[in-house]
Amino acid sequence: MSTTDETVQLPPVPASPSHAPTAGSRSATLDARDISAWFGDHKVLDRVSLHMPAQRVTALIGPSGCGKSTFLRILNRMHELIGSASLAGQVLLDGQDIYDRGRRITQARREIGMVFQKPNPFPAMSIYDNVLAGLKMNGIKTSRGERDDLVEECLTKAGLWREVADRLRQPGGALSGGQQQRLCIARSLAVRPRVLLMDEPCSALDPTSTRRIEQTIGELSDEVTIVIVTHNMQQAARVSHSCAFFLAEQGTPGVIVEHGPTETMFNNPQDERTSDYVNGRFG
C-alpha cells in the first residue's frame, strides 16, 4: 500500500441490500462476541466483537500482523487446527454458537466456507471433480444429473462456466491463477454455505482476474454473507458494504479500532488512525 499523504480516490460504494435475506437465500448473520486469541502465550486478538449482516460484504482492513486472518479463521473453526492456538468468546451463526460442544466442526465448516489467498484446487483432479470435492468429503450423495446441474450452477456463479464448459474433464491445475481461484469459489459454493470467508483472494492475481473476482463477490452477496480480508483500499471500497479496521500497536494484541458502513469509514471516520490508514499514511 502507498505510504504517501495523497488521498485515495475511491469509487462509489455499492448499494446496501436489505437486511432481511431475499426469498431462496441461505445467507446468515454472523456475530463475533468478545473474541480473544492466543498462539501459546502470545495474545494476538483482544476482545474483538463484530456484527456481519446477512447478504452483505464485510471487509476486514488493517496493516499486516494485526490479526485479521486469525480472526477470519476463527469464524469457521480453523484456528483450533494449530496445536498452540486457543481462544475465548463466541461466534454466532444466526444466534447459534459454532463452538458449542454439541456442534460438529464439519457442520460449521460446511455452513461457513473459506477461500484462501493462494488458489488451492486439487491439481490432478478434473475441473468437474474439483467442484464436487466438498460433497464427497461431507458424504453428500447425489445423482449424476444433480451433479451435472450443480457443477454448471456453481461454475456459472463463480463466473467460470463459459470459459471451461467444453473442458470439464481437464485438470483443474491447468487453469490460470485467476481461473483456479474462481474454481475454488465454485467448490466452496457446491456445499451450499451460508457464509463465505475470503482471505485476500485477489492478492496474487492480475488486474483482469481481480475485476472478475470482485464482480463475482458482488453477485454472490445476494445469496451468501461474505467476509473478506483485503489490503487493497480501493477493493474494500468497491466490494464491501461495511468495514472493520483492525490494528495492533506497539506489540499489543489486535483490536478493532472502528467499524461501520464503508462510505463512512472512508469518507468520515471517527478515529484519526482510521483516516490515516485508509488514506495511505501508514500500513
C-alpha positions in Angstrom: 0.0 0.0 0.0 1.2 3.5 -0.7 2.8 5.5 2.1 2.3 8.9 0.6 0.0 11.5 2.0 -2.2 11.7 -1.1 -5.8 10.9 -0.6 -7.0 7.7 -2.1 -9.6 8.3 -4.9 -12.4 5.9 -4.1 -15.1 4.7 -6.4 -18.8 4.8 -5.4 -19.6 2.4 -2.6 -22.1 -0.4 -3.7 -25.7 0.0 -2.7 -26.6 -1.9 0.5 -29.2 -4.6 0.1 -32.0 -5.2 2.6 -31.0 -6.6 6.0 -33.6 -9.4 5.5 -32.4 -12.2 3.2 -34.3 -12.4 0.0 -36.5 -15.4 -0.9 -34.4 -18.5 -1.5 -31.3 -17.1 0.1 -29.5 -19.2 2.7 -27.4 -16.2 3.8 -26.9 -16.0 7.6 -25.9 -13.3 10.1 -22.5 -13.8 11.7 -21.7 -12.3 15.1 -18.3 -12.4 16.8 -18.5 -11.6 20.5 -15.5 -10.7 22.7 -13.1 -12.9 20.7 -9.6 -13.1 22.1 -7.0 -15.4 20.6 -3.6 -16.8 21.5 -0.7 -18.7 20.0 0.9 -20.3 23.0 1.4 -17.4 25.5 1.2 -14.8 22.7 -2.1 -12.9 22.6 -3.0 -11.8 19.1 -6.6 -10.6 19.4 -8.2 -8.8 22.4 -12.0 -8.9 22.9 -12.9 -8.3 19.3 -16.7 -8.0 18.6 -18.2 -7.6 15.1 -21.6 -7.9 13.6 -21.5 -9.2 10.0 -25.0 -8.9 8.5 -26.6 -11.4 6.1 -26.4 -10.6 2.4 -23.7 -8.1 2.9 -20.0 -7.9 2.2 -17.9 -7.0 5.3 -14.3 -6.1 4.6 -11.6 -6.5 7.3 -8.8 -4.0 6.7 -5.7 -3.1 8.6 -1.9 -3.5 8.5 -0.2 -6.9 8.3 0.1 -8.6 11.7 -3.0 -7.1 13.3 -4.9 -10.4 13.5 -7.3 -10.1 10.5 -6.5 -13.5 9.1 -6.5 -15.1 12.5 -10.0 -13.6 13.2 -11.2 -14.9 9.8 -10.0 -18.4 10.6 -11.8 -18.3 14.0 -15.0 -17.6 12.2 -15.1 -21.2 10.8 -13.1 -23.0 13.4 -9.8 -23.3 11.5 -7.9 -21.6 14.3 -8.1 -24.7 16.5 -6.2 -26.7 13.9 -3.0 -25.1 15.2 -1.7 -27.0 18.2 -0.6 -24.0 20.2 -3.8 -22.0 19.4 -6.5 -21.1 21.9 -9.4 -18.6 22.0 -12.2 -17.1 24.1 -15.5 -15.7 23.1 -18.3 -16.7 20.8 -19.0 -16.9 17.1 -22.8 -16.9 16.5 -24.3 -18.1 13.2 -27.9 -16.8 13.2 -27.7 -16.8 17.0 -26.1 -20.3 17.4 -22.6 -20.6 18.7 -20.5 -22.6 16.3 -18.2 -23.5 19.2 -20.9 -25.2 21.2 -19.8 -28.7 22.3 -22.7 -30.3 20.6 -21.9 -28.7 17.2 -19.7 -30.7 14.9 -16.7 -28.9 13.4 -17.6 -30.3 9.9 -21.0 -28.8 10.1 -19.5 -25.4 10.9 -17.1 -25.5 8.0 -19.8 -26.6 5.6 -22.0 -23.6 6.6 -19.1 -21.2 6.7 -16.8 -21.8 3.7 -13.3 -20.4 3.1 -11.4 -19.2 0.0 -7.7 -18.7 0.6 -5.2 -16.2 -0.6 -3.5 -18.7 -2.9 -5.8 -20.8 -5.1 -5.7 -24.4 -3.9 -7.6 -26.6 -6.4 -6.7 -30.3 -6.4 -4.3 -30.0 -9.4 -4.6 -33.6 -10.8 -8.4 -33.7 -10.3 -10.6 -32.6 -13.1 -12.5 -29.3 -13.1 -15.7 -31.2 -12.7 -14.5 -33.3 -9.8 -12.9 -30.2 -8.1 -16.3 -28.5 -7.9 -17.8 -31.7 -6.3 -14.9 -32.4 -3.9 -16.7 -30.9 -0.9 -19.8 -33.1 -1.5 -17.6 -36.2 -1.3 -15.8 -35.0 1.8 -19.1 -34.3 3.5 -20.7 -37.6 2.4 -23.4 -35.9 0.4 -24.8 -38.3 -2.2 -26.4 -37.0 -5.4 -27.4 -38.5 -8.8 -25.4 -37.9 -11.9 -27.9 -35.4 -13.2 -27.9 -33.5 -10.0 -24.1 -33.4 -10.1 -24.1 -32.1 -13.6 -26.5 -29.4 -12.8 -24.6 -28.4 -9.6 -21.3 -28.1 -11.5 -22.9 -25.9 -14.1 -24.7 -23.8 -11.5 -21.6 -23.2 -9.3 -19.2 -22.6 -12.1 -21.7 -20.0 -13.5 -22.0 -18.3 -10.1 -18.2 -18.2 -9.9 -18.0 -16.6 -13.4 -16.1 -19.6 -14.9 -18.7 -21.7 -16.8 -18.3 -20.1 -20.2 -14.5 -20.5 -20.1 -14.4 -24.2 -19.1 -17.7 -25.7 -20.2 -16.1 -27.6 -23.0 -13.2 -29.0 -20.9 -14.7 -30.0 -17.6 -12.6 -33.3 -17.6 -9.3 -31.5 -17.8 -7.2 -31.0 -14.7 -8.0 -28.0 -12.5 -4.3 -27.4 -12.1 -4.1 -26.5 -15.8 -6.2 -23.3 -15.4 -4.7 -19.9 -15.0 -4.3 -18.4 -11.5 -7.5 -16.3 -11.7 -9.5 -19.3 -13.1 -8.2 -21.5 -10.3 -9.4 -19.0 -7.7 -12.8 -18.9 -9.3 -12.8 -22.7 -9.4 -12.1 -22.7 -5.6 -15.1 -20.3 -5.2 -17.3 -22.8 -7.2 -16.0 -25.6 -5.0 -17.0 -23.7 -1.9 -20.4 -22.9 -3.2 -21.2 -26.5 -4.1 -21.9 -27.4 -0.4 -24.4 -24.5 -0.1 -22.5 -22.4 2.5 -24.4 -19.7 4.3 -21.3 -17.6 4.8 -18.2 -17.3 2.6 -14.9 -16.2 4.1 -12.2 -14.8 1.7 -8.6 -14.2 2.8 -7.0 -11.8 0.3 -8.5 -13.7 -2.6 -7.1 -11.4 -5.3 -3.6 -10.6 -3.9 -1.8 -12.9 -6.3 -4.0 -12.1 -9.3 -3.6 -9.8 -12.3 -6.0 -6.8 -12.6 -8.3 -8.5 -15.1 -8.7 -11.6 -12.8 -9.2 -9.3 -9.8 -12.0 -7.4 -11.5 -13.7 -10.7 -12.3 -13.4 -12.0 -8.7 -14.8 -8.7 -7.5 -17.7 -9.0 -9.9 -18.4 -12.5 -8.6 -18.3 -11.2 -5.0 -21.0 -8.6 -5.8 -23.2 -11.2 -7.5 -22.8 -13.7 -4.7 -23.7 -11.3 -1.9 -27.4 -11.6 -2.8 -27.4 -15.2 -1.5 -24.4 -15.7 0.8 -22.8 -13.5 3.5 -19.3 -12.6 2.6 -16.4 -11.6 4.9 -13.2 -10.6 3.0 -9.7 -9.7 4.2 -8.0 -7.2 1.9 -5.1 -4.8 2.0 -6.3 -3.0 -1.1 -8.3 0.0 0.0 -9.8 0.6 -3.4 -11.0 -3.0 -3.4 -12.5 -2.7 0.0 -14.4 0.4 -1.2 -15.6 -1.4 -4.4 -16.9 -4.6 -3.0 -17.9 -4.1 0.6 -20.9 -2.6 2.4 -19.2 -2.3 5.8 -15.6 -2.3 7.0 -13.8 -3.1 10.2 -10.4 -1.6 10.8 -8.0 -3.8 12.8 -4.9 -2.5 14.4 -2.2 -3.8 16.7 0.0 -1.1 18.1 3.4 -1.4 19.8 3.3 -5.1 20.4 -0.3 -5.1 21.8 -2.9 -7.6 20.6 -5.1 -6.7 17.6 -8.3 -4.9 18.2 -11.0 -3.2 16.1 -10.4 0.5 16.2 -13.6 1.3 14.3 -16.2 -0.4 12.1 -19.2 0.8 10.2 -20.6 1.4 6.7 -17.9 1.5 4.1 -18.8 5.0 2.9 -18.5 6.3 6.5 -15.2 4.5 7.1 -13.6 6.1 4.1 -15.2 9.5 4.0 -16.0 10.4 7.6 -14.1 8.0 10.0 -14.4 8.8 13.7 -10.8 7.8 14.6 -7.8 9.6 13.2 -5.9 6.3 12.9 -8.7 5.0 10.5 -8.3 8.1 8.4 -4.6 7.8 8.2 -4.8 4.2 7.2 -7.4 4.4 4.5 -5.6 7.4 3.0 -2.3 5.6 2.9 -0.4 7.5 5.6 0.7 4.2 7.2 0.4 0.5 6.7 
